Amino acid sequence: MFKHAPWASHDEGDEKKSDEQSLSTILDSSQRSELTLLIASATSSMRKVIEDTFDPSQTEAPDFMGEMTGLSDEEKIMNPNIDTGTVDVETYDKQRKEHEQRAKEISAPKMKELKEASLKFFDEWRETVLQRVGEVVNSKETAVKQKEEAKPNKAELKTKKLSGESEEEKHVATALHELYPPISTSLESLPEEKRRLILHSMLLLLLSLEHYIAHSRILLLYVTSSLKLPVRVLAEDETKIAKGLLEAAKHMSGEEETRKKAEENKDSRKWKVGLATVAGAAIVGVTGGLAAPLVAAGIGGVMGGLGLGATAAAGYLGTLAGSTVLVGGLFGAYGGRMTGQMMDNYAREVEDFAFLPVRGTHKETEDEKETAKDAEKEDRRLRVTVGISGWLTEKEEIVTPWRVIGKDAEVFALRWELEALMHLGNSLNSMVSSAAWGYAQSEIIKRTIFASLASAMWPLGLLKVSRIVDNPFSVAKSRSEKAGAVLADALINKAQGERPVTLVGYSLGARVIYSCLRTLAERKAFGLVESVVLIGAPVPADAADWRIMRTVVAGRLINVFSEHDYILGFLYRTSSIQYGVAGLQKVEGMKGIENVDVSEMVTGHLRYRYLVGSILEKIGFEDIEMGEVMKEQEALKLVEEEEERERKKQEEKVGNKDAEEEAKDLEKKVEQKQQRSMMQIAAEKLRISR
């Protein structure tokens, strides 16, 4: 993937003067060297994250055993750092056993193979990045030398709040600075306009690799943090460049490009244009006019921006500056892959499988082809976010929960298995409004959910009405596995183009993501996924599973859980609870997992549908529409009031009926709801097909 660089090499002796600003004109030689060192150090820190994933001594908890790795049992006993009079022997023995278990797990052949593959992919990408940056701002030799000298960042995680930021932005900055701590560099003392220009230029250089993979995005977050810039600067720059590339593509001729490509070199895989020279960033490739469409379209100002000259910007972009094919590939054929023929093929494997744009149109009743036509090109971005709902009570819930995600990314909602999710949603709603559930909840609270899971002591009345949810949950859970595998295949086949993807899902939507990540790892597909948020996930909390998932996520991997999610505990009671339930507890035993406890705001599994925005705000998600979050909160109040009225009504209706009779009534109620739901969907499909 990274072996053939899409630019021509040059020597420093090829320098050409230019009146336009570039990295070579605003930075002196020592500052350019400092920039390449910053990139080398940041990528070294990123590599350390991968290494830590496979290190049995690296856990979030204090690790006595890590201090004594490599010592014999006798040496451990005699270790002067251990006070035998005060040490907690039980804790020490527990950690010893856990450490041994982790070491055994990580040393398994498949895990070692996964480690080697992930590091190989990363090292190839890193080498290409350092070569590209080094050739433009310094030299190959300097870049290679600095890569060898670079060490992982050990900066403190304390965050300096930047002036001019809103409270929401400060919260995001705190989260990101802790994850991607600033690397010490003298460049941070430069004027803000120069620091912005450095970040802008780095984004263009990474795009010149003809892709914008997840690792490239994480690298830019490190650079943003180290240059003491708000993350919004990066997000705004990504948006401007996306619009600029798409605008420029309108003025390029695909036929002319194909003709020139054939004439230049029939054996060449892609066009090659010259590099920008060190001094002036002048185009010195085989065709001096390759950047002409960019400049002629008036995009030089957008691509340059912040004082960077149009010619320098085009030089940094390389082949991307003049190729509709490459621009189309970057955006997934301008978004068509996520909503076109490829999705039709996947829909044959998973019922109703489709990506629905959250913006551009709010006509969720139309199929993916129609929404793609209506979607505004203004919504195209350099990043993609996919939201996945875990159950449905109405078809609009496929899209509605994901409107809380802001406009810095191109947002899609994944539609999958409508009938199964409708059946599950209708069943869950009926169960939580039943008299049996009202009584059972008060009993469970007395023992805690974990005690109920461990002892299998669930109230008898609840077990009798369980049949209305057990089968729908089992069916939807099984379908989620297939949907996850198909989602992974779509990402591997670049439905999203060459852009990083963030995945967010609640309930069985989170299990779709769980299946997707495991499939990606199995297929050694790295660099596709930027960050992942699993909310109330009905998946194991076992570190071995999460270690596998961690290898294919370049950025944040977040487990959002609630100890008060009694519904999830009840639904999961027949599964392998010895591995834990991620939606109910922390994932422990490894580094790189963010565990976020939302027990204070989530009192039940069905609350997640209305708390997506509040949860994303809590974890410091980059971009949130606060107006939509407020709408969610208002909707939740109405739902809670309706649930209470329905429960009281049900209690009065039940009267002296036993649990068996109530279960039969609930089954009829669910069946009626399901029939109405499916009739609406069928009518909608019939209307669209006309």
N, C-alpha and C positions, 0 to 999 in steps of 0.2 A: 504493500500500500504506500510506503514512504520511500521506496528505493529510487524512484525517478523524479527528481525535483523539476518542477515546471518552470524553471528559469535558467537562463544561460549564465555560466560562471564568468567572472571578470577579475582582473587584477587591479590593485590599487593604483597602478600606473595609468589606468584607463580613465582616471577622474576627468570630469568636465565641469567647468564652472557654470553656475546658473544663478539668476537673480531671485529665483523662488526659494522659499524656506523649505528645509527638510531637516531630518535629524542631524545630518552632517553639517548644517549651517548654524543651527541653534545650540548644538552641543560641541564642546571642545573634545579633544581626543581622550582626555581622562574621564570625562563624563560619558562618552560613548562606551568606554571600557567598563565604566560603572554600570551602565545599562545592561550590557551582555552578562556581567557578573550577577546582576539582579535576576535575570532570566535563568541563568545556570543554578542559582541558589533556590529559586522558587521551584524549579523542576526537580531539584534534589529533595526538597521537602515533600513534593508530591510523590516521589518514588518511595520515600520513607513510609508514607501512609500505606502503600501496597505491601511493603515489607512487614510492617507492624501487624497487618491483617493475618499474616502467616507466622507470627511470633507467639508461642504459647505463654510467654511471660508478660505479654502486653494485654492488660485488662484495665477496665476503668476502676476496679477496686484496688486497694493497697495490696501489693503482692510480695509477701515475705520470700516466696520461692524464687522470684526473679533475681533477688540479690545473691542467691547461692547456686545459680545455674552452673553446672560443670563440677560441683563439689561432690565428694563421696559422702555416704551417710555419716561416717565417722567425722568427717570435716565439718559437716553441717551441724552436728551436735556440739562440736568444739568451737563453732563460729563465735568470735568475740562480740559480734554485733547483736547477738541474741542473748538476752538476759533470761536464763532458765527459771529464775525466781518469779518473773512477772509475765512471761510469755503465756498467751492463751493457747494451750496445747491443742485443745479441740479445734480452734480456728486454724492453727498451723497445720494440723493433720488433714483438715478438710481441704485447705489450699494445696497441700502437697498432692492429694489425690486428684483434685481438679486439674492441677498443672500436668500431671502425668497423663490424664485423659485427653487434655488438649494436645499435648505433644504427640500422643498416639494418633489422634484424629488428623493432625496436620501432616504427619509423616506418611499417611496413606498414599499409595501411588497416584490415585486420581487427584488428590489435593496437591501433591507435588507437581503434577503435570499442569494443573490450573495455575499454580504460582509461576511456573516457568513461562507459560504462555502469556500471562498478564504482564509480567516484567519485560518479556521480549517485545510485545506490542508497544508498551510504554517507552522503552529504550529507543525503538525505531522512530517513534514520533518525536521524542526529545532530541534525537540526533538531527532530524530534519529541521526542527524549529531553531536549534542553536546554529545550524549551518546557515539558514536563511537570515536570521537576525545578524549573525556575525558578518556575513558577506555584505550586508547593507550598511551597518553602522560601524563595523570595525574590520575584522579580517577573520578568515577561517582559522588561522593558527591561534589567534587570541581566543576565539570561541572554544576551541578544543581544549586549550590550556585551562581556561576558566571552568569548563565542565569538570575537569579532573580535580580542581581546587575547591569547587563548591561543596558546601556542607548543608545538611538540613537545618532549617531555621529553628533557633531555640529562643526566640523572642518571647517576652512575657505577653500574656493574653489580655492585659489591661487595655481598655480602649479609650482613646481620647475622643470625646464627642466633638464633632465638627460644627462650627457656627453656621447658622442659616438653615439647619436641618429641622424638619418637623419632628414631633415626638415619634411618629411611626417610622420615619427614616432613621432616627437615632436607635430605635429598637432593632431595626434591620442591620444597621451598621455594627451594633454590639454583637449580634449573632454571627455575622460574617467575619468580623475581625477576630473573634475567638476561634473560628474554624480555619481562617486563612490569615494568621497573625502577620503583621507587617514585618518585612525583612529590612534590617538596618541598611540604609543606603543614603549617600550624600545627595542623591537626586531629590529627596523629599524637601530640601531647602530651596529648591528652584522656585521661581514665581509660578503661580497657579496656571497661567496660560501655557507655560512650557511643559508643566507636568501633564496637562490635558493633551497637549500635542503629542507627547511621548506615548500616552495610552492610546490615542487615536491611531498613531502610526503602527503601534504593535498590533492593533486589531486588523488593520489593512494587511500587514505582513502575514499574520496567521491565516487570513482569508486567501492570500496568494497561494497557499498550499492546496487550494481548490477544494477545501472542506473546512468546516468549522466544528470539529468534533468536541465532545464533552471535555476532554483534557485541555483543549485550547481555551475554553471558556473558564475553567478553573484557574488556569495560569493567569488569565487577565484579572481574575478576582484577587489573586495574590499581588499582582502589579498595582491594581487600584488601591488595595490596602496599604501597600508599601509606599506609594506616592502620596498617601494621606488625602485621597480623593473620595468623595461620597460615591456609593455604588450607583446612584442615579446617573452620574456622569457616564459610566460605562453603558448603562441601559439606554440612555438617550442617544449615545453615539451609535449603538447597535441599530436603533430604530432609523436614524438618519441614513446610515449606510445601506440598510435594506431598501429603503425607498429610493436612494440614489442608484443602486444597482438595477432595480426594476425599471426605473425611469430611463436609464441609459440603454437597457435592453430593448426598449421600444424603438430606439433609433438605429439599432443594428440589423443588418440584413442577414438572415440565416442562410440564404442561398449564396450570397457573396462569401460568407464565412466558410461554407463547405467547399466552394471553388478554390479559395486561397489555400485552405488546408491541404487539399489534394495536390495543388501545384507546389507548395513549399516542400513537402516531404511525404511521400506515400507511405513510408515506413514509420513515420512519427505517430505516436499515440495521440498526442495533443499538440496544439500550437506551442511554440516557444517564443517568448519575447525576451528582450535583453533586460538585464537588471538595471536598476537605477545606479548611477555611479556614486561613489562615496561623497563627492563634493556637491553635485547638483541634482542627482536623481534623474538624469536625462535618460530617455528611452534609447537603448542602443541595440535593439533586437533586429531581426531579419526584416521587419516591416515597421518603419518609423510611424506609420499611420494607425497602428493597431489601437492606440488610445484615443484616436480621433473621435469615435462615437461618444466616448465619455465626455470629452471637452465640448464637442459640438452640441451635445444635448444640454449644455449649461449645468452639468452635474459637478464640474470641477470645484465649484464653491462648496457643494455639499460634501463631496468626497474629501476635498482638501480640508476646508474648515479650520478654525482655530489658528489660521496663519499658514497652514501647510499648503504648498503650491499644488495646482492641479496636475502638473507633470510628475511631481514627486509622488502624489497620491496614486496616479495611474501606474507608476513604476513599482510602487510597493504592492499594488494589487496584482501585478504580473498579468498572466493570461486572462484572469477574471475580468480585467478592464475592457476587453474587447470581444468577448465570446458569449453569444446568446445561449449556446449549448451548455457552457459551464455555469452561467448564471441560473439557467433553468434547472440544471442538476443540483445546484446548491439549495434551491427552494423546492425541490421535489417536483420538477416540471411546473413551476409556478403554482404549487399547491394541488395540482390535478391528481397526483398519485394518491393522495390521502382520501380522495373522494371519487376516484374513477374506476376503470376496469379492474385494476388490481384488487380493489375492495369487493367488487362483484365476485371475483374468484374466491376470496376468503369467506364470503357470505355463504358459500356452498358447504364450507366446513363447520362454521358456527352460525347458527340462525341469526339473521338480522345484523351481522357484523358490519359496522360502518363507523367512520369518523365524521362527526357532525360539527361544523364550525360553530363556535359559541357566539362569535360576532360576525358582522357583515350582513347577517339576516337573523331574525328571530322566528323564522317560520320552521319550527322543529317538525312540523307535520309533513314536510316535503322530504323526498329521499335525498341521498348524498349528492347525486348529480345536479339536482336542481339548486341545492344550497351552494354548491361550488360555483355555479354560474352567477348567483346573486352576491356572493361574498365580495366585499370590497378589497381591491388590491392594496388599499391603505392598511389593511390588517396583516399584510405579509411582514414577517419578522425573521431575525436571524436565529431565534430560538422557538421551540415548540413545547407546549404543555398539553398533556392529555389527562383529562379528569374522567374517573370511572365510578359510576354509581353502583351500589351493592344490592339494591332492591328498588322496586318501583310500585307506586300506587296509581300513578298516572304517567303517560308517556312523556309529558313535559319535564319530568324529573330526570330524564337523561341529561338534559342541558342545564336546567335552572341552577343546580347547586354550584356550577362552575363559573357562573357569571361574577363571582366574587374575585376571580383572578384577573389582575389588571392587564393593561395593553402592551406591556413590555415584551410579551411573548405572543406567538400565534396560538390561540387556545382552541382545542378540540375536545368534544365529549365523545367517549366511546360508547356506541350502541351495540349491545350484544344480548342475545337470548331474551327477547322481550317477554315472551309468554312465561318462561320460567321465573323471571324476576318479578313480573306482575303477580304471579301466583304466590311467590314468597312474601311480597309486600302486603298483599291482601290478607294472607294468613297471619303475619306478624301483627298487623293492626287489629285484627279480630281477637287474637290471643291476649294482647296487653289490655284490651278493654273488657276482658272476661272477669267474672267474679273470682274464678279459680286463681287467676294471676294476681289479683289484688290481695287475696289472702296469702298466697305463696310468697309474694315479695316481702311481706312483713316477717314471715318465718325465716326466709333466707337471710335477711339483714341481721337477725339474732346470731347466726352462726358464721357469717361471712361467706362469700361466694366460693372461696377456696376450700373451706370445710365441706361445703355441699358437694363440690366436685370430687374431693378426695374420698368422701364417705358414700357418695351416691345417694345421700339422704335427701331426696327431693319430695316435697309434699305430694301425697297420693292423688289429691284432686288435680294438681297440675300435670302429673304424669298421664292422667286420663284424657286431658284435653291436648296433650302434646302431639297427638297424631295429626292435628291440623297443620302443624308447622314442621314436624320431623321430615316428612317426605319431600315437601317443597324445598326445604333447606338442603337436603341430601342431593336432590336433583340439580339445584342451582350451583351447589358446591362442586359437583362433578363437572358441570358445564364450564365453570370458571377455570378449571384446569386446562381445558381445550382452548378456551378463549385466550388464556395467557400464552399458550404455545403459538397460537395464530398471531397474536400481537407481536411476539418476538420475531416471528417470520416476516411480518410487515416491516418492522424496524430494520432487520438485517437486509431486506430488499430495498431499503431506503425510500419507503413511502414518504418519510419526512424530508427527503433530500439528504444533504450533507450537513444537517443542523442537529445540535444537541437536543435531547428530549428530557423533559421532567415529567414524571408520572405521579399522579395523586389519586388515591382511591380510598373509599370507606367500605367497611363490611366486606362482602364478597368481591367488591371492586378492588379491594386491597389484595384479596387472594388471587385475582387475575394478574396483578402486578407481581405477586410472589411467584406464580407459575412462569410468568414472562421472564423474570430475572434468572430463575434457575435454568430455563431453556437457553437464554443468552450465554450463561456460563458454560453450559454443556456444549454449546456450539462455538465457544471461544470468541464471542462477538463483543469486543471491548470498544470503548470510546463512543458508544451510541447514547448512553443514558447519563445525563448530568446529575440530577437529584431525584430522590424518591421519598414520598410521604405516605406511609401506611397508617390508616386511621381505623381503630377498632378491628384489627385484622384477625380473622379466624384462621390463623396459621400457627405452626409451632414456634415456641420461643427459644428453641434449641440453638445454641451458638453455632453449631456445625452448619445448619441451614443458612443462617445469616452471614456466615463467613463466605459461603459460596456466592450469595447475593451481593455482598460487599465488593467482590472482585470486578463486577460489571457496572458499578456506580462510581463515577469519577468524583462526585461531590458529596452532598448530604444524603444519608440514609436514616430516615426518622421513623421511629415506632411510637405512635400515639396510642395510649392505653388508658383505660378507666377501671379501677377496682370495683366500681359500682355497676358495671355492665352485666346485670343479672341475666338478661336475655341471651347474650353471647355465651355466658357460662352454661346456661341450660341447653342451648342449641349444640354446644360443643361437648356435651357430657358423654356422648358415645364414641368420641374420637380418642386419639392417643394422648390423654392428658398428662402422661408421664413426661412428655416433652414440653409441657406448659402451653399457654395460649398467649400469643403476643399482644392481643387486644386487651388482655387483663393484667399484664405484668411487664416488668422490665426484661429486656434481652440482655443477659449477662455473660461474662466469660470471654469478651473480646473488646478491642478498641474499634472505634469508627462507627458506632451506632449511637444515635441520639435518642434517648428515651424521654418522652414527654408525658407526664402524668396529668390527665385532664379530669380526674375523678370529681373535682369540685364543680365542674360545669356539666359533666355527662352522667346523668343518673340512669340512663337506659340506652340500649343500642339504637333505638329509633331516633334518638336526639341527634345523632351524627349528621343526618341529612340536613339539619337546620343549623349546624354549628361549624360547618366547613370553614367559613370565613373567619370566625372567632378563633378557631384552632390555628389556622394559617397565620393569623396576626400574632398569636401567642408564641409561635415557633420562630418568628422573624422571617417569614416568607418574603421574598424580594418585592413583590408587587401585588397589592390588594386594592380592590375597589371598595372603599369604606361605605359608600352609599348602599351597595348591594349587601354588605354585612349587616347594616341596620335593617334592611328588608327581611333578611333571614331571621333576625332576632324577633322582629314583629310577628313573622309567620309562626315562629316557635311558640310564642305566647298563645296565639289562636289555637294551635294544635293541642297544647297542654289543656286548655280550657275545654276543647271538644272531647278530648280523651276522658277528662273527669266527668263530664256530662254523660258520656256513653257508658262509663263504668257504673255510675249510679243507676242509670237506666237499666243496665244489664243485671245489676244486683236485685233491683225491684222485680224484674221479669223472672229471674231464676227462682226467687222465693224458696220454696221447699224442694226444688229440683235437686237431684244429686249431680255429681260431676259428670257422670256418664250422659245424662240427659242434656246437660249444658254443652258437652262436647258435640253431640249430634246437632244441636241448634247452631253451633258455631260452624260446623262443617257445611251446613246448608247456606249459611250467611256468606262464607268464603266462596262457595260455588257460584252463588248469585253475583257476587262482586267480580269474580273472574270472568264470567260470561259477558257481563257488561263491558269490562275492559277489553276483552278480545274482540267483541263486536265493534267497538269504537276503532280499534286498530285495523280490523278488516275493512271497515267502511272507508277509512282514510287511505289504505292501500288501493282500494278500488277506485277512489276518486282520482288519485295520482296517476293510475295506469291509463286513465281515459285521455 
